[in-house]
């Protein structure tokens, strides 16, 4: 049994629902957390109170995606150079 025959046996509505789940999951776990990391990296020292509150709310909401990328991203300041 190959993939083509398996796809013909599954109803069209089911495939659309699965595609929607994959698209929303990818958006929730990959796209928005990476955009949020980039936003925080650019604006961290210039944020106002309301912007920071909104960012903290988004960090809370998108925490599963952020925790996936946290080990691979480094936002520490570069420091003063060689000492």
Secondary structure, 3 states (H helix, E strand, C coil): CCHHHHHHHCCHHHHHHHHHHHHHHHHHHHHHHHHHHHHHHHHCCCCCHHHHHHHHHHHHHCHHHHHHHHHHCCCCCCCCCCC
